[in-house]
Amino acid sequence: MGVKAVKVFFNGWVVVIGLLSLAVAFIISSADRIDPEIYVWHQYPVMFSPLIVLFNFSLLVYWLVRRKFWAIIPVLALVLNLKFITSIVGLNFGDNDVNNFTGKKITVSTFNVNYFSYKKDVNAPRIATEMANKGVDILAMQEFEPTVYFNIDELRGEFDCLPYSSINLDKDRIGIAIFSKHPIIRSEKINFENTGNGALWADILIHGDTLRFICNHLQTTGYYSTYGQGIKSVFKKMEENFIRRANQVKVVRALIDSTRYPVIVCGDFNDTPHSFVYSSMKGDNLQDAFEKARFQMGGTFFRTLGLLRIDYIFHSKELETLTYFSERSDLSDHLPIYSVLGYKN
């Protein structure tokens, strides 16, 4: 086989693989509209969205260098994945609205703190200091648990810059907490069925206005719990948890829809912006604070090379995102994310 024949053969396979990638991109682009309880298989490719995007960028460069018409294939795939691209890369180049806003402002943060023991460090004091330095008004924490170093009262003491708190530490549940500079009028936990995950909401009085703050920790994918058990076990666990997350987000969405106050919804959703969970939680009446992110990669989970965004801050349209940011941290396997929100009476 001559050199020309080898090139033709190789390029033919590249075209076939590109078409397969385009088909996967189409499946991913429609996954947010399909309830996993009805049809779950669309959700699997969503978990590989970053790899599909990176592959198609590489494929586009390959065909452009070769000046071939086949570049249209990765272009179409990237267009189909545009929502994911803009949800993982901050592209806001506008003016910073924080200094120009004349109404009231609050800084909110959500952080999966990994039981305050990531890399076996004693992280609670460092996390508390970080939140104080950032001027955080309301903080949501997932995987919030007392440690061998700090009992619950000592943890509250570490976060004394946020004197009001509501904490869910029920037996056999993964801890979840809301800390606030402003008085918490009432709060209630939501324990999801057949899991240790849950949600916690609090009505918070801020300068005479009441906001409902909802902290979520939705079902994990379950990949790590099945490590070494074979591919069949991995897919079975992921399928179970796709469906669980879908059920959980419906519970939280019902709470959002029945709330008469402006809401802030945040936490570890354990799913990507292409997912049914994301689109259901956001609905038609919430905004994703990340849309105001400056140029940055938006991934919030280290174990996926920082390419997956699974932690979020949403808010009702009565509020306005003035800025959004995250920072590298060695305090957890998640990044803390922050947003300054503005509102007017």
PECOR-V273092 format. One record per backbone hydrogen bond with DSSP energy under -1.0 kcal/mol. NH is the residue of the N-H (numbers start at 0). CO is the residue of the C=O. If there is no record, write none. Layout:
BEGIN
nh=NH co=CO
nh=NH co=CO
END
This chain:
BEGIN
nh=5 co=1
nh=6 co=2
nh=7 co=3
nh=8 co=4
nh=9 co=5
nh=10 co=6
nh=11 co=7
nh=12 co=8
nh=13 co=9
nh=14 co=10
nh=15 co=11
nh=16 co=12
nh=17 co=13
nh=18 co=14
nh=19 co=15
nh=20 co=16
nh=21 co=17
nh=22 co=18
nh=23 co=19
nh=24 co=20
nh=25 co=21
nh=26 co=22
nh=27 co=23
nh=28 co=24
nh=30 co=27
nh=32 co=29
nh=33 co=30
nh=37 co=34
nh=38 co=34
nh=42 co=39
nh=46 co=43
nh=47 co=44
nh=48 co=45
nh=51 co=47
nh=52 co=48
nh=53 co=49
nh=54 co=50
nh=55 co=51
nh=56 co=52
nh=57 co=53
nh=58 co=54
nh=59 co=55
nh=60 co=56
nh=61 co=57
nh=62 co=58
nh=63 co=59
nh=64 co=60
nh=65 co=61
nh=67 co=62
nh=70 co=67
nh=71 co=68
nh=72 co=69
nh=74 co=70
nh=75 co=71
nh=76 co=72
nh=77 co=73
nh=78 co=74
nh=79 co=75
nh=80 co=76
nh=81 co=78
nh=84 co=80
nh=85 co=81
nh=88 co=84
nh=89 co=295
nh=91 co=292
nh=100 co=96
nh=103 co=342
nh=105 co=340
nh=107 co=338
nh=108 co=137
nh=109 co=336
nh=110 co=139
nh=112 co=141
nh=114 co=142
nh=115 co=112
nh=116 co=113
nh=119 co=116
nh=120 co=117
nh=122 co=115
nh=122 co=120
nh=126 co=122
nh=127 co=123
nh=128 co=124
nh=129 co=125
nh=130 co=126
nh=131 co=127
nh=132 co=128
nh=133 co=129
nh=134 co=131
nh=135 co=130
nh=136 co=106
nh=137 co=106
nh=138 co=178
nh=139 co=108
nh=140 co=176
nh=141 co=110
nh=142 co=174
nh=143 co=174
nh=146 co=149
nh=154 co=150
nh=155 co=151
nh=156 co=152
nh=157 co=153
nh=158 co=154
nh=159 co=156
nh=161 co=158
nh=163 co=179
nh=165 co=177
nh=167 co=175
nh=172 co=169
nh=173 co=195
nh=175 co=167
nh=176 co=140
nh=177 co=165
nh=178 co=138
nh=179 co=163
nh=180 co=136
nh=184 co=202
nh=187 co=200
nh=189 co=198
nh=191 co=196
nh=198 co=189
nh=199 co=214
nh=200 co=187
nh=201 co=212
nh=202 co=185
nh=203 co=210
nh=204 co=182
nh=205 co=208
nh=208 co=205
nh=210 co=203
nh=211 co=261
nh=212 co=201
nh=213 co=263
nh=214 co=199
nh=215 co=265
nh=216 co=197
nh=217 co=267
nh=225 co=222
nh=226 co=223
nh=228 co=225
nh=233 co=229
nh=234 co=230
nh=235 co=231
nh=236 co=232
nh=237 co=233
nh=238 co=234
nh=239 co=235
nh=240 co=236
nh=241 co=237
nh=242 co=238
nh=243 co=239
nh=244 co=240
nh=245 co=241
nh=246 co=242
nh=247 co=243
nh=248 co=244
nh=249 co=245
nh=250 co=246
nh=251 co=247
nh=252 co=248
nh=253 co=249
nh=254 co=250
nh=255 co=251
nh=256 co=252
nh=257 co=253
nh=258 co=255
nh=263 co=211
nh=264 co=313
nh=265 co=213
nh=266 co=311
nh=267 co=215
nh=268 co=309
nh=274 co=271
nh=278 co=274
nh=279 co=275
nh=280 co=276
nh=281 co=277
nh=282 co=278
nh=285 co=281
nh=286 co=314
nh=288 co=312
nh=290 co=287
nh=291 co=288
nh=292 co=289
nh=297 co=87
nh=299 co=307
nh=300 co=307
nh=301 co=332
nh=303 co=300
nh=304 co=301
nh=305 co=300
nh=306 co=303
nh=311 co=266
nh=313 co=264
nh=314 co=286
nh=315 co=262
nh=318 co=315
nh=319 co=341
nh=321 co=339
nh=322 co=339
nh=324 co=337
nh=334 co=299
nh=336 co=109
nh=337 co=324
nh=338 co=107
nh=339 co=322
nh=340 co=105
nh=341 co=319
nh=342 co=103
END
